[in-house]
Amino acid sequence: MGKQKRIGILTSGGDCPGLNAVIRAAVSHATLTYGWEVVGIPYATQGLLEGKTTPLTVHCFDLRGIDPLLSMSGTILGTINKGDTLARSSEILASYEALGLDALIAIGGDGSIKILHELARQGSWNLVAIPKTIDNDVALTERSVGFDTAVNTIADAMYRLTFTSASHDRVTIVEVMGRKAGHLALQAGIAGGADCILIPEIPYTIAGVCQKIDELRDRWGRKFAIIVVAEGAGSANDLPGVETQDLASLQCGMGQYIANQIASNDRDRLDVRVSVLGHIQRGGIPSALDRLIATAFGKAAVDLIDREQFDRMVAWQNGRVAAVAIEDVLARSPLFVDPNSYLVETARALGVYVGEGERERGREGEEGEEF
Ligand code: F6P
């Protein structure tokens, strides 16, 4: 066993399923394998600013011998996804110094990792990052904690919506999260059997959507349709001749906007309903895959600290955990869907309408050091 260390851990940005599983794994491995002390920093940079910590021990949430952290959604440490952090960096650096930490594990999306990386640079902190986001748009990792559960939640909602849509001969629009990336919509749309998938990376035309609805009815006798719409699908408006609109100028969500477009495109005879899944996508019991990734990431982050390999992010590549330089991650994030990817090709091969043309070629993944 090496030198006794005191390490901090925090969760930053929007919550997602699997955060507690990461905390559990990191605390268990640091305590049981290395004999280190682990403290949680509540509410991310807010806790850093206030110099607050909370003790974390193995089985700290033990209930009659049951440890709920592996399968509990949300984050026991609390989190924030806004603030004027960098404007108050000198205060944060002073508070951090007083905490006496040997290293910090930051669980966050690309925005949080960017801020903490900058603070770490200014304060010479020993930082290790773990990617989490239901948007799955952190570069150099095939998976971020929380994504798989959100895909499952959406696919489950689509299953439920399919039967009520079919019973009423309705077109159901399912609006999903993801900011300006379409990974969530594309993967859940394929897994849930959508008829149309509209994502920010590929412009759609409302004529294309309506043609698909007509084709289902005229060619196959299908009187209902399921359309998955990414909340950022309208952000492809910079392409000439495309019937899309910038999100900021919408007076409603993207799902309702598509419904309005369908109605005004001579399709008001169609019975259209909109389901906005919203923050339901951020809750629920983490899937087994998310728990597995969270656990592997938590362990790997602690091992990176032991090896004094800082300014790295743990990543999931080819079914294994790798370590990549945070700088490289930030240079390539957010990661968008590649319009020429196999998944887009797969959806189209099954007759799914995924828009036309391409907005931007997504950044290709690159491999990190094997962990
Ligand atoms: O980045 C995760 C995410 O859930 C996005 O998909 C969504 O646009 C956003 O956060 C919602 O943020 P908030 O919790 O502030 O409403």
Residues whose N, C-alpha, C, O or C-beta is under 5 A from the ligand:
A	BS01	F6P	G14 D135 M177 G178 R179
